[in-house]
Structure formats: structure tokens, C-alpha cells
Amino acid sequence: LKLRVPIESLLTDESELFRKIKFSKRISMTNDISSKTALYTGDEYLKNLTRAICSLFNMRWVGIGFISGKKSKNISISCIWNEETFDSGIVYPLKGSPCLEVLNLGRAKFYLTDVCKKFPDDKLLQEMKIDAYIGVPLINSEMNQIGILWALSDKAIKKVCAEGYTNVLNILSVRAGIELDALIDKGFSKKRTLQPNILKPLSGKQKLTKQEKLVSMSLLKGLADKEIA
């Protein structure tokens, strides 16, 4: 499993992949989600982010998980929104899953349909009867992969939609990675094996540090510059 990823890999072929959806539309979608999450941090931010994405993208499930287990073999779900309620504490193996493909690539990847057929060993996908999948890696300020943001649908999705959604998720993943990393630092020692429900919500509405804001702003500027070019 490749844990470190260069920022350039998040931008590869972006102009070709996402040219079918107008830049203004993607910015509008990003701003809409950002406005619904601006007042939150930590666990509450991740919950509101997944709920906002699920509603705007019309996906069945949206979740955020962190790499866990011995030799980083699992994903522990920090939160997942299923159109009605939140869930957490689920742990699933990376082996044989589309999430492993995303993390090995170090960039976003989507499957428009038949994802269950492509990953028959992924029991969670089979149980949820997932048809389409979009996954984006989450990185910390040291450019190390720490988790994943994914959106799932029980119906096939069009390529033009998946491309646009992926672009938006790439931008949103910047702050999501910062918030998840902060929860990881607060919730447990990185030296021990992670367990379900080990992440604890941050108390109060803590603000991003100056360093975190600079990291977020610089990465967003890079994405925007790449898009405009």
C-alpha cells in the first residue's frame, strides 16, 4: 500500500477528464457544500460534509474512513451517511476493494457500474449491493495518505457526472484530510493498531490553525490554477 503521494498525482489529466462539465458548475457545487460545512470542525465537519455530498450528488452512501490495522490493511469508517442516518465503527479489509485501487494509485478513481462484479471479494460492497463507486484519497499536510472519501450508489451513474463529482471531491478532500488527521492525532496513538470507534469528536468548534489554513489554501490554489489553465 502506497501511503505517500505527490500532489501532482491528484491533478493528472484533470483538464481532459473534467472538461465536459463547466468550471462554473463545479465551483457552484463546491461552494454549496462548503457553505453547509463552514461552521463545523472535527467529527461534526466530517458528518456534515458526507451528508451534504450525499444530498447534492444524489448518491446512496457517502463515507470517510482512515487507514488502520497492522500493516495498514484495513479501513475504519469514521462516519458514513446513508440518506437517513449516520453510522461509524465499521472496519473492512482493503484487500480486494476499490478503495485499495484508489490508495495504490494515489488519486481519485471511479466505477460507473458493476463495481460488485469487478470486486467480488469485497463483502461490504456485496452486502450493500453497490453499483457505482467514486473514491478520493485523503492526505495530511506531510502529503501522506491517511484515509479515503468515497461515494456509493446502488444505481449506475453517467460518466460526465462521475467526472464532475470527482473534481469536486478532489477539492473537498483537502480540508477533509486536515480534519481527519486532527481527529487521528486526538483519538489514539499512531503506534498502536486502530480499533472501531476509536476516533472521538473534538470538543467545541475549534478553528483551523494558521498552518492548516495555509496548507488548505495552497492546495486549493493549485487545483484552481490547474483547472483554469
Disulfide bonds with the S-S distance in Angstrom:
none
